[in-house]
Amino acid sequence: MAFAIFYHDIIYGIWNKKNEEDSAEKALNTLNKTSLSTEDLTTIESHILATKTHNAILKNTQWMIDFDLAILGSPIKRYNIYSQLIRKEYRK
C-alpha cells in the first residue's frame, strides 16, 4: 500500500488523461528492480489504476480510494484552500 500511495500521482499533468497509467508504469519500472513479487507488483499497479475510476476490484483497494478522496472529508477550511488551489492550477 505504501508504494501505491507514493507512486499514485508521481506522474501528474492537469491535462494528461493518462496520469494513473503513467504513474503505474513508472512504479512498475522502478519496483521491478526490487525483490517484490509479481503478485505485489500487480497489486500496486491495481491500487494506482483504481484512483482513476474509484472502483475497487481488490478489497484493500478501497483504502487507496479513500486515501485519494480524503480531501472531500476534510474540514471545510482545508477543503476551501484545496479548492482555491485547484481552480488556480486549472486557470493556467
C-alpha positions in Angstrom: 0.0 0.0 0.0 2.8 2.4 0.8 4.3 2.1 -2.6 0.9 2.6 -4.3 0.4 5.8 -2.2 3.9 7.0 -3.0 3.6 6.4 -6.8 -0.1 7.1 -7.4 0.5 10.7 -8.6 4.2 10.6 -9.3 3.3 11.4 -12.9 0.8 14.3 -13.0 -0.3 16.8 -15.5 -3.6 18.6 -15.3 -4.4 17.9 -18.9 -2.9 14.4 -19.1 -5.6 11.8 -19.3 -3.1 9.0 -18.5 -1.7 10.2 -15.2 -2.7 7.0 -13.4 -1.4 4.7 -16.2 1.8 6.6 -16.5 2.3 6.6 -12.7 1.6 2.8 -12.5 4.1 2.3 -15.3 6.8 4.4 -13.5 6.1 2.4 -10.3 6.5 -0.9 -12.1 9.6 0.1 -13.9 11.2 1.2 -10.7 9.9 -1.5 -8.4 10.7 -4.3 -10.8 14.3 -3.8 -9.7 13.4 -4.8 -6.2 12.7 -8.2 -4.6 8.9 -7.6 -4.7 6.9 -10.5 -6.1 4.9 -10.3 -9.3 1.8 -10.5 -7.2 2.9 -7.5 -5.1 3.6 -5.5 -8.3 0.3 -6.4 -9.8 -1.5 -5.3 -6.6 0.4 -2.0 -6.5 -0.5 -1.4 -10.1 -4.1 -2.2 -9.5 -4.3 0.2 -6.5 -2.8 3.0 -8.6 -5.1 2.4 -11.6 -8.1 2.4 -9.3 -7.6 6.0 -8.4 -8.7 6.9 -12.0 -12.2 5.3 -11.8 -12.5 5.0 -8.0 -13.7 1.4 -8.4 -12.2 -1.1 -6.1 -11.5 -4.5 -7.6 -9.4 -5.7 -4.7 -10.6 -5.4 -1.2 -7.7 -3.4 0.0 -8.0 -1.0 -2.9 -10.9 0.6 -1.0 -8.2 2.1 1.3 -6.3 3.5 -1.7 -9.5 5.2 -3.0 -10.3 6.6 0.5 -6.8 8.0 0.6 -7.2 9.6 -2.8 -10.5 11.2 -2.0 -9.7 12.1 1.6 -9.8 15.8 0.9 -13.6 15.5 0.4 -14.0 14.6 4.0 -11.6 17.2 5.4 -12.7 20.2 7.5 -14.3 22.9 5.4 -11.5 25.4 5.8 -8.9 22.9 4.5 -11.2 21.9 1.6 -11.7 25.6 0.7 -8.0 26.1 0.5 -7.6 23.0 -1.7 -10.5 24.1 -3.9 -8.9 27.5 -4.5 -5.6 25.9 -5.3 -7.2 23.6 -7.8 -9.0 26.5 -9.5 -5.7 28.4 -9.7 -4.0 25.3 -11.2 -6.6 24.8 -13.9 -6.7 28.5 -14.8 -3.2 28.3 -16.3 
